[in-house]
Amino acid sequence: MSSLSATETSVSGISKLRPGHADDVTGQTHHSGLAVSDLECLLTLQWLNICFNPLFQQADLSFGPFQIEYITGGWPHVCFVRITGLITAYITLERCLCITMPLKVKLIMTPRNTVVFVISAHLVMFACTAQAYSVNLPHWEWNPRRNRNILGLRLTSNREEVKKYAHGLNNSFGFGTFVVIIVLTIILTSSVNSKTSWRDQHAPVLQGAIPTAKLASASGTVSSASKKDG
């Protein structure tokens, strides 16, 4: 499933770069960023699946799958999931502004601002995840069962303290984006319902005004033609 999802996400990301989608550069930019972060999530998830496979664990490898996947699959996957959440919140904000501030949304959500946000989301989450690598260091250790050295992890003395801080920081990003998306969705739904109600109330007036405007335009045209004939 991870492989199929990764393939679908790759195709979706490439399709956003086609010239046919150039009418909405901002939407093309953040959807491409979202496709990239989704692909990163799926690739790291696929690597986790491989590392947890019993056949892979029993193979004569030069590293310990359980240990190496922690720094090559576990934390990278968490990082990319948080990036996906941030970009999703950004897209939700744009949709919300399209309804609440339709005349200003293009000035706020520019392609440049979108690129800066996507890159900043990656850099911030990389910085938040980097602390986990300072206490989980790659290390060659002797394995008596295999009678040779294998690559594993060396845990520092302050690992538990840093681990709590790293988990708390990353979980705050995940919970924060979840709350932001919910709040923006509520605002978006409320605004759409309000505007729909207003249109329903004023629809008879607007429908009556259109024939009147057409009649006035037709009368003006006939009057102008009569003056010319005279």
C-alpha positions as CSV (number, residue, x, y, z in Angstrom):
1,M,0.0,0.0,0.0
2,S,2.9,2.4,0.8
3,S,4.4,1.7,-2.6
4,L,1.1,2.3,-4.5
5,S,0.5,5.5,-2.5
6,A,4.1,6.7,-3.2
7,T,3.5,6.1,-7.0
8,E,0.2,7.9,-7.0
9,T,1.7,10.8,-5.1
10,S,4.6,11.1,-7.5
11,V,2.2,11.1,-10.5
12,S,0.1,13.8,-8.7
13,G,3.1,15.9,-8.0
14,I,4.4,15.7,-11.6
15,S,0.9,16.6,-12.9
16,K,0.9,19.8,-10.9
17,L,4.0,20.9,-12.8
18,R,2.5,20.6,-16.2
19,P,1.8,23.9,-18.1
20,G,-1.9,23.2,-18.1
21,H,-2.0,24.1,-14.3
22,A,-0.2,27.4,-14.7
23,D,-3.4,29.4,-14.3
24,D,-3.1,29.1,-10.5
25,V,0.6,29.4,-9.7
26,T,0.0,29.7,-5.9
27,G,-2.2,26.6,-5.8
28,Q,0.3,24.8,-8.1
29,T,3.1,25.7,-5.7
30,H,1.6,24.6,-2.4
31,H,0.0,21.4,-3.9
32,S,3.4,20.5,-5.3
33,G,5.0,21.1,-1.8
34,L,2.3,18.9,-0.3
35,A,2.9,16.2,-2.8
36,V,6.6,16.2,-2.0
37,S,6.0,16.0,1.7
38,D,3.5,13.2,1.3
39,L,6.0,11.3,-0.9
40,E,8.7,11.8,1.8
41,C,6.2,10.4,4.4
42,L,5.4,7.4,2.3
43,L,9.1,6.6,1.4
44,T,10.1,6.6,5.1
45,L,7.1,4.6,6.0
46,Q,8.0,2.0,3.4
47,W,11.5,1.8,4.8
48,L,10.0,1.3,8.3
49,N,7.9,-1.6,6.9
50,I,11.1,-3.2,5.4
51,C,13.0,-2.9,8.6
52,F,10.2,-4.5,10.6
53,N,9.9,-7.4,8.2
54,P,11.1,-10.6,10.0
55,L,12.9,-11.8,6.9
56,F,14.9,-8.6,6.7
57,Q,15.7,-8.8,10.4
58,Q,17.0,-12.3,10.1
59,A,19.1,-11.5,7.1
60,D,22.9,-11.3,7.5
61,L,23.1,-7.5,7.4
62,S,25.9,-5.2,8.5
63,F,23.6,-3.2,10.7
64,G,20.8,-3.7,13.2
65,P,17.4,-3.0,11.5
66,F,15.6,-2.1,14.8
67,Q,18.3,0.4,15.7
68,I,19.1,2.0,12.4
69,E,15.4,2.4,11.4
70,Y,15.0,4.7,14.5
71,I,17.2,7.4,12.9
72,T,16.7,6.6,9.2
73,G,13.0,5.9,9.2
74,G,11.3,6.7,12.5
75,W,12.3,10.3,13.2
76,P,12.4,11.3,9.5
77,H,8.8,9.9,9.1
78,V,7.7,12.0,12.1
79,C,9.4,15.1,10.7
80,F,7.7,14.7,7.3
81,V,4.3,14.1,8.8
82,R,4.6,17.4,10.7
83,I,5.6,19.2,7.5
84,T,2.6,17.7,5.7
85,G,0.4,19.0,8.6
86,L,1.9,22.5,8.3
87,I,1.4,22.7,4.5
88,T,-2.2,21.4,4.9
89,A,-2.9,24.1,7.5
90,Y,-1.5,26.7,5.0
91,I,-3.8,25.4,2.2
92,T,-6.8,25.5,4.6
93,L,-5.9,29.1,5.4
94,E,-5.9,30.0,1.8
95,R,-9.3,28.4,1.2
96,C,-10.6,30.2,4.2
97,L,-9.3,33.6,2.9
98,C,-10.8,32.9,-0.5
99,I,-14.2,33.1,1.2
100,T,-13.6,35.7,3.9
101,M,-11.3,38.0,2.0
102,P,-11.6,37.2,-1.7
103,L,-10.2,40.5,-2.9
104,K,-7.0,40.3,-0.8
105,V,-6.2,36.6,-0.9
106,K,-4.0,37.0,-4.0
107,L,-2.0,39.7,-2.3
108,I,-1.4,37.6,0.8
109,M,-1.0,34.1,-0.7
110,T,1.5,34.9,-3.4
111,P,3.7,32.2,-5.0
112,R,6.8,33.7,-3.4
113,N,5.2,33.6,0.1
114,T,4.1,30.0,-0.5
115,V,7.6,28.9,-1.5
116,V,9.1,30.6,1.5
117,F,6.5,28.9,3.8
118,V,7.1,25.4,2.3
119,I,10.9,25.8,2.7
120,S,10.6,27.3,6.2
121,A,8.4,24.4,7.3
122,H,11.1,21.9,6.2
123,L,13.9,23.9,7.9
124,V,12.0,24.4,11.2
125,M,11.0,20.7,11.4
126,F,14.6,19.6,10.5
127,A,15.9,21.8,13.3
128,C,13.3,20.3,15.8
129,T,14.2,16.8,14.8
130,A,18.0,17.3,14.8
131,Q,18.2,17.2,18.5
132,A,17.1,13.5,18.5
133,Y,20.2,12.7,16.5
134,S,22.5,14.3,19.0
135,V,21.7,11.5,21.6
136,N,21.3,8.6,19.2
137,L,24.7,8.2,17.5
138,P,25.6,5.6,14.9
139,H,28.1,3.2,16.4
140,W,29.9,0.0,15.4
141,E,29.5,-2.7,18.1
142,W,30.5,-6.3,18.4
143,N,27.7,-8.9,17.8
144,P,28.6,-12.3,19.3
145,R,25.9,-14.1,17.5
146,R,27.2,-13.0,14.1
147,N,30.8,-12.9,15.2
148,R,31.5,-9.5,13.7
149,N,30.8,-5.8,14.1
150,I,27.5,-4.4,13.1
151,L,26.3,-0.8,12.9
152,G,23.9,0.1,15.7
153,L,23.2,3.1,18.0
154,R,25.1,4.5,20.9
155,L,22.8,6.2,23.4
156,T,24.2,9.2,25.3
157,S,23.6,9.7,29.1
158,N,21.2,12.6,28.6
159,R,19.1,10.7,26.0
160,E,15.9,10.4,28.1
161,E,15.8,14.1,28.9
162,V,16.4,15.2,25.3
163,K,13.9,12.6,24.1
164,K,11.1,14.1,26.3
165,Y,11.9,17.5,25.0
166,A,12.0,16.4,21.3
167,H,8.8,14.4,21.6
168,G,7.0,17.3,23.3
169,L,8.1,19.8,20.7
170,N,7.2,17.6,17.8
171,N,3.8,16.6,19.3
172,S,3.0,20.3,19.9
173,F,3.4,20.9,16.2
174,G,1.2,18.0,15.3
175,F,-1.5,19.0,17.8
176,G,-1.2,22.7,16.9
177,T,-1.7,22.1,13.2
178,F,-4.6,19.8,13.9
179,V,-6.3,22.5,16.0
180,V,-5.6,25.2,13.4
181,I,-7.1,23.1,10.6
182,I,-10.3,22.5,12.6
183,V,-10.7,26.2,13.5
184,L,-10.1,27.3,9.9
185,T,-12.6,24.6,8.6
186,I,-15.2,25.9,11.1
187,I,-14.7,29.5,9.9
188,L,-14.8,28.4,6.3
189,T,-18.0,26.4,6.7
190,S,-19.7,29.2,8.7
191,S,-18.7,31.8,6.0
192,V,-20.0,29.6,3.2
193,N,-23.3,29.0,4.9
194,S,-23.7,32.7,5.7
195,K,-23.0,33.7,2.1
196,T,-25.3,31.0,0.8
197,S,-28.1,32.2,3.1
198,W,-27.6,35.8,1.9
199,R,-27.8,34.7,-1.8
200,D,-31.0,32.7,-1.1
201,Q,-32.6,35.7,0.6
202,H,-31.7,38.2,-2.1
203,A,-32.1,35.8,-5.1
204,P,-35.7,37.0,-6.0
205,V,-34.5,40.7,-5.9
206,L,-31.5,40.0,-8.1
207,Q,-33.5,37.9,-10.5
208,G,-36.1,40.7,-10.8
209,A,-33.3,43.3,-11.3
210,I,-31.8,41.5,-14.3
211,P,-34.8,41.6,-16.6
212,T,-35.3,45.3,-15.6
213,A,-31.7,46.1,-16.5
214,K,-32.1,44.3,-19.8
215,L,-35.3,46.2,-20.6
216,A,-33.7,49.5,-19.8
217,S,-30.7,48.7,-22.0
218,A,-33.0,47.6,-24.8
219,S,-35.1,50.8,-24.5
220,G,-32.0,52.9,-24.6
221,T,-30.9,51.1,-27.7
222,V,-34.2,51.6,-29.5
223,S,-34.3,55.3,-28.4
224,S,-30.8,55.9,-29.8
225,A,-31.7,54.2,-33.1
226,S,-34.8,56.3,-33.4
227,K,-32.9,59.5,-32.9
228,K,-30.4,58.5,-35.6
229,D,-33.3,57.8,-38.1
230,G,-34.9,61.1,-37.3
